[in-house]
Amino acid sequence: MKTEASEMEERKGKGEVMCGTLDLTALPLDCITLIISFTSPRDACRLSLVSTDLNLAAESDAVWESFLPSQYQELIPSSLSFSSKKQLYLSLCENPLLIEAGRKSFWLERVSGKKCYMLSPRDLSIIWSDTPDYWRWVSIPEARFDEVAELLSVCWFEIRGRISISMLSPMTHYKAYLVFQANRVYGFDYFPVNLSVGVVGTEGSKRSAYLQPRKERRRRLYWQIIEEQPTPGDDVQFPKARVDKWLEVEMGEFFNEGCVDDGELEMSALEIEGGNWKGGLIFQGIEIRAITPT
């Protein structure tokens, strides 16, 4: 006589998925499709491997359109076409789109479908960026935007960016990153840059980081006094390499509960305490990235 457990294993082997005491595959296809649309892209991919019926539902346009952001049609250039909503979804994960006249880029986090952005330097407030002796605007092939900001030399370093909270996915944990390249960097190895992320008018989360890569920190002459570089604490970061060959430092984090639609999230990077001249960095922008729990 078969036990309940052995019968369950046998049904699983035949591709029948049980939800409590309900055989999911016994439902009409449109019901299965509706149920899967309330899960996540990762769950849909997993369910598509279970059985033929679940594969038909999980691969359907109805399911993958539910993972796309509202009004996504307005973001897609008319020159692009896709054979399915899943192909469109995957393209938005792998190929960021320029939006708002090229001032921002937009993409989806692959596992969750949450919205992510990068603010271009032209979308940021950069102190002295209109002074050619301090900053210059350049075009480089590896950049995401037409123009990026190259820091020549400043003693007052300040970059700020804002984005409307309504543009972010609700109930989502975000982290912001300053994205840049080192180009004969100097002056950022003694004083860390103060970084922060928070709703405008609130304290927000704070970080600090040396923008000079760790290997380039060295003993320097500062105000005619030779001093050994201080040993950074555990809470002070150094730049990390990205897969796209740029560097990044984490600026802070923010959880969007989805209850505020008219506020703005502000990110800032500031180093004005040292008074020393610093330069040799190329900034691609500030990235606001959705974080998926592991």
Salt bridges, closest charged atoms under 4 A:
GLU10 OE1 - LYS2 NZ 2.58
GLU10 OE2 - LYS14 NZ 3.46
GLU16 OE1 - ARG11 NH2 3.03
ASP23 OD2 - ARG11 NH2 3.04
GLU59 OE2 - LYS86 NZ 2.98
GLU94 OE2 - ARG110 NH1 2.76
GLU100 OE1 - LYS104 NZ 2.64
ASP123 OD1 - ARG103 NE 3.23
ASP123 OD2 - LYS104 NZ 2.84
GLU147 OE1 - ARG122 NE 2.91
GLU150 OE1 - ARG136 NE 2.70
GLU158 OE2 - ARG160 NE 2.72
ASP189 OD2 - ARG220 NE 3.69
GLU203 OE2 - LYS206 NZ 2.75
GLU228 OE1 - ARG219 NE 3.40
ASP244 OD2 - ARG242 NH2 2.99
GLU248 OE1 - ARG242 NH1 2.75
GLU248 OE1 - ARG289 NH1 3.13
GLU250 OE1 - LYS175 NZ 3.77
GLU250 OE2 - ARG207 NH2 2.89
GLU253 OE1 - HIS173 NE2 2.66
GLU253 OE2 - ARG207 NH2 2.86
GLU264 OE1 - ARG162 NH1 3.32
GLU266 OE1 - ARG160 NH1 3.84
GLU266 OE2 - ARG162 NE 3.11
GLU271 OE1 - LYS278 NZ 3.05
GLU287 OE1 - ARG242 NH2 3.18
GLU287 OE2 - ARG289 NH1 2.44
